[in-house]
Amino acid sequence: MKIYGQPEKSIRQAVASGDVTIAVYGLGKMGLPLAAVFADAGARVIGADIDESVVATINQGICHVTGEPGLPELVERNVDEGRLSATSDLVRAAEAADVMIILVPTLLDDDNNPDMSIVQSVCRDIAKGLDPGDFVIQESTVPPRTTRDMIIPILEESGHKVGDFGVAHCPERTASGRAIIDITGAYPKIVGGVDGASTETARSLYSTINKKGVIAVSDVTAAESVKVFEGLYRDVNIALANELAMVCDELGIDAREVFDAANTQPYSHIHAPGCGVGGHCIPVYPYFIINTVESSTDMLRLARRINDGMPAYTVDLLESALREIGAGISGARVLLLGVTYRGDVNETRFSPAIDMINELKRRGAEVFAYDPVLGSGVQRFGAIPSDLNSIDSIDAILIASDHAEFKEIDWDLLGRRMRHKVVVDGRGVLDPEELRLRRYLYRAVGRP
Ligand SMILES: NC(=O)c1ccc[n+]([C@@H]2O[C@H](COP(=O)([O-])OP(=O)(O)OC[C@H]3O[C@@H](n4cnc5c(N)ncnc54)[C@H](O)[C@@H]3O)[C@@H](O)[C@H]2O)c1
């Protein structure tokens, strides 16, 4: 059933009864959870993905995305009950669907310009199967104005005009590891259409899956901006936290103690300092503004520069700690704990750990790495794979990701096998007193 422009009651019924068919383009970490949630609400869902192995796996009821609680069960149940299937025939998926949701990677090129080629390619496939009454939703994070300047012209190559079909931007607001909770109601869904009917259709559709409700903004470009601005706020705030933490290092005071006390005031929200900002969102989205608008973006650029400088600053801390005990960094055996950008998440894009591996090697250190999520995969970043039981004569440990396992480390045991007991805590996850009691030289950003 075509739902574009239909009243909320009809849209709710169409979802619950399986009368609406939704094609979700991109069955990755974000697309698969969304597809599974809509199927579980009753809709017929076709996952459309260029990766044949992903398609084959889903059609067997197997979930290829790891670390998402509840997702394997949702996929299995909805495939078994015939509501969820997958295909690599992207045009056929559009022909069969009433709603097409795009949730594919949006990247940067080598010059940090937004690379929307995957979204463009999906839109071309959708255009080939677009019918009047269809409703196209873009969930991938994109630079503001992408829908009006890029997506609509491609969709109109179908011969149909906006108004014959609907278009909305409904930014995905989820984090890996909590996708189901986030999609179904950790935060309200933001929707913005290219016309009133699109906005209302999006509002009705997402209210079938999001218990926190839906916030409709007045325009599609506003909806695009919401998601990008959320990311920019965090980048700038983290840069402020990092800059203030470096000031605290100079002043000889503990940044976390100061921030925690300051944040008891409702106007203060200083984030946590650390060894850098990673992942495919926060370091990427500033360029969705910096490299697409003419207005001044000085603050965004400066925040990027500060955050990009944190891996080298953290290595400086390690080098000066080694110097303090009469050892040098050249020839030192350094063990990096964690290479992913965030604890317990299998994602290494823009991880500061990679910059720190390179920086340590540039300064002459021999770099070992242990990451419980990546295992021997750390090798591809130039580190020697290691684990906590097989280290010997290590001079310094550098914590680069906040994996839960690192909170359980037996520092007494580890210390017995180290040549020098230096720990640099790039994520501020350890208890400094505990380390000092065990005679470690402990350093962290903003913790002199
Ligand atoms: N993962 C996160 O935590 C997160 C958080 C916030 C925002 N996002 C945004 O969500 C979007 C998707 O990210 P993701 O993490 O799900 O990506 P992903 O890399 O996990 O998955 C992308 C999927 O898209 C498929 N794909 C690639 N090209 C395609 C094409 N032409 N047609 C159909 N399918 C295609 C891939 O095969 C893959 O299965 C991005 O815009 C990203 O910025 C992700």
The ligand as a Gaussian input file, in Angstrom:
#p B3LYP/6-31G(d) Opt

LIG

0 1
 N       27.522000       2.859000      12.783000
 C       27.251000       3.914000      13.530000
 O       27.463000       3.899000      14.751000
 C       26.638000       5.145000      12.929000
 C       26.329000       6.156000      13.798000
 C       25.788000       7.331000      13.293000
 C       25.565000       7.459000      11.937000
 N       25.852000       6.445000      11.087000
 C       25.547000       6.661000       9.687000
 O       24.779000       5.550000       9.196000
 C       25.067000       5.347000       7.817000
 C       25.338000       3.891000       7.554000
 O       26.400000       3.469000       8.372000
 P       26.629000       1.959000       8.816000
 O       27.478000       2.033000      10.043000
 O       25.362000       1.201000       8.853000
 O       27.500000       1.429000       7.585000
 P       28.069000      -0.051000       7.356000
 O       29.388000       0.127000       6.705000
 O       27.975000      -0.881000       8.595000
 O       27.039000      -0.717000       6.319000
 C       26.761000      -0.195000       5.074000
 C       26.067000      -1.254000       4.220000
 O       25.721000      -0.618000       2.991000
 C       25.978000      -1.533000       1.955000
 N       26.150000      -0.807000       0.703000
 C       27.241000      -0.157000       0.228000
 N       26.988000       0.373000      -0.976000
 C       25.697000       0.077000      -1.275000
 C       24.853000       0.356000      -2.363000
 N       25.279000       1.065000      -3.413000
 N       23.587000      -0.122000      -2.333000
 C       23.135000      -0.842000      -1.276000
 N       23.901000      -1.146000      -0.213000
 C       25.167000      -0.685000      -0.213000
 C       27.226000      -2.258000       2.389000
 O       27.391000      -3.488000       1.699000
 C       26.940000      -2.441000       3.885000
 O       26.253000      -3.652000       4.144000
 C       26.190000       6.323000       7.482000
 O       25.650000       7.476000       6.919000
 C       26.782000       6.710000       8.801000
 O       27.347000       7.981000       8.720000
 C       26.389000       5.279000      11.559000

